[in-house]
Amino acid sequence: MPAARPTLRCLREDLRLPIPPARVRLEAAEHPLLAKAGEQFADPDTPHERIRSIDDAVLFKVKVQRWRGAIWHDEPEAEVRLWLVAAGTREDGSGDDFYAALHTRTQAARQRYNAEHDKPLTTDTHSADLLPNADDADRYRIEAATRFALRLDATIRDLVRGSLRDGHEHAADLPGFRLGVIVRADDGHETYAAIRITGPVPPNLTSTILHRMPGCDPTAWFPEYALPERDLLPAEQVWSNLMDPKAAAELLDGEP
């Protein structure tokens, strides 16, 4: 089922919901309109009722209980296809009816636009201010980066635990690259740690990975030209460091 994502403006002003932390997708906000939109637009072949009073953009109606909303479809290749761009409650027969108020609002926006620009709009309405903007794009990227960072933390810790148990390299695939970890304790009670990155990654991502290795000084990583058990393969980079034995023990002790 597709998830409807509210714009930041709609979430704050129309739904009156707080902006959640970046680890929470805006699509996950609990509201009957968002749930209904996901259900209503699940089948791409199902016809939907257009808001005919809006003539500068194609907006569709979504209704549940007393709530009314306006849905906008982004381009097929867009990361988010379904947006809730406006919402309100039904007040039959009054000037506060949501769709009537939406028409009035977008007409006023057109008048303001025409007053401020030499080339006037020829449409009856102007709804651009309701559609996703740069802030919405930034929020989406922040969410994606946060999800990746959380996944990276969990993956690195799992790989460290696995290598601590058997002394061999443990690896996992992440978007666009493969990550391997080796952690070994020698007779001198030092704990050797190495991170292998296979695949084209930008330098800032390499730095991010190295900084997230638990128990290692982020300034003490040294590039290697071989792994303990083999030479490097093409597109591989390896970095080594010493791991604090206490951090290693805490990782193992903290296993479920």
C-alpha positions as CSV (number, residue, x, y, z in Angstrom):
1,M,0.0,0.0,0.0
2,P,1.5,3.4,-0.9
3,A,2.1,5.8,2.0
4,A,0.8,9.4,1.7
5,R,3.3,11.9,2.9
6,P,2.1,15.2,4.3
7,T,4.0,18.3,3.5
8,L,5.6,20.0,6.5
9,R,3.2,22.9,6.2
10,C,0.2,20.6,6.0
11,L,1.4,18.6,9.0
12,R,1.9,21.6,11.2
13,E,-0.9,24.0,10.1
14,D,-3.7,21.7,8.9
15,L,-3.3,18.5,10.8
16,R,-1.9,20.3,13.9
17,L,0.6,17.5,14.5
18,P,4.2,18.0,15.8
19,I,7.1,17.4,13.5
20,P,8.6,14.1,14.6
21,P,12.3,13.4,15.0
22,A,14.2,12.6,11.8
23,R,14.3,8.9,12.6
24,V,10.5,8.9,12.0
25,R,9.2,9.1,8.4
26,L,6.5,11.7,8.0
27,E,4.4,9.0,6.3
28,A,4.2,7.3,9.7
29,A,2.3,10.2,11.3
30,E,-0.9,8.8,12.8
31,H,-3.9,10.5,11.2
32,P,-7.1,9.1,9.6
33,L,-6.5,11.1,6.4
34,L,-3.1,9.7,5.8
35,A,-4.4,6.2,6.5
36,K,-7.3,6.7,4.1
37,A,-5.1,8.1,1.4
38,G,-2.9,5.1,1.5
39,E,-5.9,2.8,1.2
40,Q,-7.7,4.9,-1.4
41,F,-4.7,5.1,-3.8
42,A,-3.4,1.6,-3.3
43,D,-4.7,0.5,-6.7
44,P,-3.3,2.7,-9.5
45,D,-6.1,1.7,-11.8
46,T,-8.8,3.0,-9.4
47,P,-10.4,6.3,-10.6
48,H,-10.2,9.2,-8.1
49,E,-12.3,12.4,-7.8
50,R,-10.5,15.5,-8.8
51,I,-10.9,18.8,-7.1
52,R,-12.4,20.6,-10.1
53,S,-12.2,24.1,-8.5
54,I,-8.4,23.9,-8.6
55,D,-7.3,24.4,-12.2
56,D,-3.6,25.1,-12.0
57,A,-2.7,21.6,-10.6
58,V,-4.3,18.2,-10.5
59,L,-5.4,17.6,-6.9
60,F,-7.6,14.7,-5.8
61,K,-10.1,14.4,-2.9
62,V,-9.6,12.2,0.1
63,K,-12.4,11.9,2.7
64,V,-12.7,10.1,6.0
65,Q,-15.1,10.9,8.9
66,R,-15.3,14.7,9.0
67,W,-11.8,15.1,7.5
68,R,-11.2,16.3,4.0
69,G,-7.9,16.5,2.1
70,A,-6.1,17.3,-1.1
71,I,-3.8,14.7,-2.6
72,W,-1.1,15.6,-5.2
73,H,0.7,13.0,-7.3
74,D,4.4,13.6,-8.0
75,E,6.2,12.4,-11.1
76,P,6.5,8.6,-11.5
77,E,10.3,8.6,-10.9
78,A,10.0,10.8,-7.7
79,E,11.1,9.3,-4.4
80,V,7.7,10.2,-2.9
81,R,4.7,9.8,-5.2
82,L,1.7,10.6,-2.9
83,W,1.5,13.9,-1.0
84,L,-1.2,15.2,1.3
85,V,-0.9,19.0,0.5
86,A,-3.9,20.4,2.4
87,A,-6.4,19.2,4.9
88,G,-9.4,20.4,6.9
89,T,-12.8,19.4,8.2
90,R,-16.2,19.3,6.5
91,E,-18.7,22.0,7.3
92,D,-21.6,21.5,5.0
93,G,-23.3,24.6,3.7
94,S,-20.9,27.0,5.3
95,G,-18.1,29.2,4.2
96,D,-15.8,27.0,6.2
97,D,-16.3,23.9,4.0
98,F,-12.8,22.6,3.2
99,Y,-13.0,22.5,-0.5
100,A,-14.7,25.9,-0.8
101,A,-12.1,27.3,1.5
102,L,-9.3,25.7,-0.5
103,H,-10.7,27.3,-3.7
104,T,-10.8,30.7,-2.0
105,R,-7.3,30.4,-0.7
106,T,-5.8,29.5,-4.0
107,Q,-7.7,32.3,-5.7
108,A,-6.2,34.7,-3.2
109,A,-2.8,33.3,-3.9
110,R,-3.3,33.9,-7.6
111,Q,-4.3,37.5,-7.0
112,R,-1.2,38.0,-4.9
113,Y,1.0,36.4,-7.5
114,N,-0.4,38.6,-10.3
115,A,0.0,41.7,-8.2
116,E,3.7,40.9,-7.7
117,H,4.6,39.7,-11.2
118,D,4.6,41.4,-14.6
119,K,3.3,38.3,-16.4
120,P,-0.1,37.4,-14.8
121,L,-1.3,33.8,-14.4
122,T,-4.1,32.8,-16.6
123,T,-5.5,30.2,-14.3
124,D,-8.2,30.8,-11.8
125,T,-6.1,29.4,-8.9
126,H,-2.5,29.3,-7.8
127,S,-1.7,26.3,-5.6
128,A,2.1,26.2,-5.8
129,D,2.5,27.2,-2.2
130,L,0.7,24.0,-1.1
131,L,3.0,21.7,-3.1
132,P,6.2,20.1,-1.7
133,N,9.0,22.6,-1.5
134,A,12.7,22.8,-0.7
135,D,12.0,22.3,3.0
136,D,10.1,19.1,2.2
137,A,13.0,17.8,0.1
138,D,15.5,18.6,2.9
139,R,13.4,16.8,5.4
140,Y,13.2,13.7,3.2
141,R,17.0,13.7,2.7
142,I,17.5,14.1,6.5
143,E,15.2,11.2,7.2
144,A,17.1,9.0,4.6
145,A,20.5,10.0,6.1
146,T,19.3,9.3,9.6
147,R,17.9,5.8,8.6
148,F,21.3,5.1,6.9
149,A,23.3,6.2,10.0
150,L,21.1,4.0,12.3
151,R,21.5,1.0,9.9
152,L,25.2,1.6,9.6
153,D,25.6,1.7,13.4
154,A,23.7,-1.5,13.9
155,T,25.6,-3.3,11.0
156,I,29.0,-2.3,12.3
157,R,28.2,-3.5,15.8
158,D,26.8,-6.8,14.5
159,L,30.0,-7.4,12.4
160,V,32.3,-6.5,15.3
161,R,30.5,-9.0,17.6
162,G,30.7,-11.7,15.0
163,S,34.4,-11.2,14.4
164,L,35.1,-11.0,18.1
165,R,33.5,-14.4,18.5
166,D,35.5,-16.2,15.9
167,G,38.4,-13.9,14.8
168,H,37.4,-13.9,11.2
169,E,36.1,-11.2,8.9
170,H,32.4,-10.6,8.9
171,A,30.8,-8.7,6.1
172,A,27.4,-7.2,5.0
173,D,26.1,-5.5,2.0
174,L,24.9,-1.9,2.3
175,P,23.5,0.4,-0.5
176,G,26.3,0.7,-3.1
177,F,29.1,-1.0,-1.2
178,R,30.1,-4.0,0.9
179,L,31.5,-3.6,4.4
180,G,33.7,-6.0,6.2
181,V,35.1,-6.0,9.7
182,I,37.9,-8.0,11.4
183,V,38.6,-7.7,15.1
184,R,41.4,-9.8,16.7
185,A,43.1,-9.8,20.1
186,D,46.8,-10.6,20.1
187,D,49.0,-12.1,22.8
188,G,50.0,-8.6,24.0
189,H,46.4,-7.9,24.9
190,E,46.0,-5.4,22.1
191,T,42.8,-5.7,20.0
192,Y,43.4,-5.2,16.3
193,A,40.5,-3.9,14.2
194,A,40.2,-3.5,10.4
195,I,37.4,-2.2,8.2
196,R,37.2,-3.2,4.6
197,I,35.1,-1.1,2.2
198,T,34.4,-2.6,-1.3
199,G,32.8,-0.4,-3.9
200,P,33.0,3.2,-4.9
201,V,32.2,5.4,-1.9
202,P,32.9,9.1,-1.5
203,P,35.6,10.1,1.1
204,N,33.0,11.6,3.4
205,L,31.3,8.2,3.7
206,T,34.6,6.5,4.4
207,S,35.2,9.0,7.2
208,T,31.6,8.4,8.5
209,I,32.2,4.6,8.6
210,L,35.5,4.9,10.4
211,H,34.1,7.3,13.0
212,R,31.3,4.9,13.9
213,M,33.6,2.0,14.7
214,P,33.2,1.5,18.5
215,G,36.2,1.6,20.8
216,C,38.5,3.1,18.1
217,D,40.2,6.5,18.1
218,P,38.7,8.2,15.0
219,T,42.0,10.0,14.3
220,A,44.2,6.8,14.4
221,W,43.0,4.9,11.4
222,F,45.8,3.8,9.1
223,P,45.4,2.7,5.4
224,E,46.4,-1.0,4.8
225,Y,47.4,-2.7,1.6
226,A,46.4,-6.2,2.7
227,L,44.1,-8.1,5.0
228,P,45.5,-10.5,7.6
229,E,44.4,-13.5,5.5
230,R,44.7,-12.1,1.9
231,D,45.7,-9.3,-0.4
232,L,43.2,-6.6,-1.4
233,L,41.0,-7.1,-4.4
234,P,40.1,-4.3,-6.9
235,A,37.8,-1.6,-5.5
236,E,38.7,-2.5,-1.9
237,Q,40.1,-0.2,0.7
238,V,41.2,-1.3,4.2
239,W,41.8,0.8,7.3
240,S,43.2,-0.5,10.6
241,N,43.2,0.7,14.2
242,L,43.4,-0.5,17.7
243,M,40.2,-1.1,19.6
244,D,39.8,-0.5,23.3
245,P,39.5,-4.0,24.8
246,K,36.9,-2.7,27.3
247,A,34.7,-1.5,24.4
248,A,35.0,-4.9,22.8
249,A,34.0,-6.7,26.0
250,E,31.1,-4.3,26.5
251,L,29.9,-5.1,23.0
252,L,29.9,-8.8,23.7
253,D,28.4,-8.4,27.1
254,G,25.6,-6.3,25.6
255,E,24.4,-9.0,23.2
256,P,20.8,-10.0,23.7
